[in-house]
Amino acid sequence: MSGQGVPSGAGSLNEALARLRLDGAIFFRSEFTEGWAYESPAAADDLADTLRPGSQRLIIFHIVASGSCWISLADGERHWANEGDVIVLPYGDPHQMGGAEPATSVPIFSLLAPPPWEALPVLRHGAGGERTDVVCGYLHSADPLFDPRLRALPAVFVVRPPEGPAARWVRSSIDYALAMSSAAPNADPAATRLPELLLVEVLRLHLASAPAAERGWLGALRDPVLNPALAQLHAAPERKWTVAGLAAEAAVSRSLLDERFRQVLGRSPIRYLTEWRMHVAEDLLASTDLGVAQVARRVGYESEEAFSRAFKRTHGRSPSVWRASTGDPGLVSA
């Protein structure tokens, strides 16, 4: 892809997301009562082929209709989500979900009849305490954005739509999905393209703060020079990257790599790395209970002070102040 072929301007992200091809949606409800926890296998291989014949991977998303819950991957790190939040697993990784109270985790398919389903299932599980409602969905896409080898997105992230039209639209989508599955169990919300539209809106909100989103970032994922370099940066932002080291990983010259970053993304490789680290840090501060020092190490800073200075240069506030004003109030004290 040539630099001239990469869209630029503020509308490029919206235009690129509008071209995403998403299909094979399944939408169903889960009703959990404290205490509860379950574990789900990777949405790949047999599961993906069952839910969407011919596919090898699926995108999973969970919309918290009421209550609150956590989700974690193999590292055990818990990301918390509250009413109105949307949890996305873009590569369908194995995960666990649960509520505030301790509970033994059980396999999700022990709670459901095996697919295929004649009607959209309602998953009910828990010990009878406070209730959390979740709308679950599966989608398929062959777009590089969802290629697990590239890992252009975090393995799991939580989107909190800001107050305003976006939050109201997500809320109305949740209400519609719940109403359809309650009033007409055989109805298929996927027929309305609601899951696809909802995921695109959630991705737009998440990627709005991604570095170079306004310069055709999604197009850069298809660039033969940038693709392998971005894959390395995204997979290991904590590494002490140099342009020479990154060029070696991408099997191109240092000068060519630097040129492509500037031509397509409008910034040097090291500036992109710094901005990507801040993007990852935002997600960790907003949805996990990791301390600031732990977040600093996750994104490649040896000291909390150095990370705090870099974060403040980007956001105008220290990580702790940003978390207090933007993240989950329950995580502020972490």
ABEGO torsion letter per residue (X at the ends): XBAAABBBEAAAAAAAAAABBBBGBBBBBBBBBOBBBBBBBBBBEAAAAAABBGBABBBBBBBBABEBBBBBBAAGBBBBBBBGBBBBBAAGBBBBBBBABBBBBBBAAAABBBOBBABBBBBBBEAGBBBBBBBBBBBBBABAAABAAAGABBABBBBBBBBEAAAAAAAAAAAAAAAAAAABAABBAAAAGAAAAAAAAAAAAAAAABBGAAAGAAAAAABAAAAAAAAAAAABAABBBBAAAAAAAAGBBAAAAAAAAAAAAGBBAAAAAAAAAAAAAAAAAAABABBAAAAAAAAGBABAAAAAAAAAAAAGBBAAAAAAAABBAAAAAX
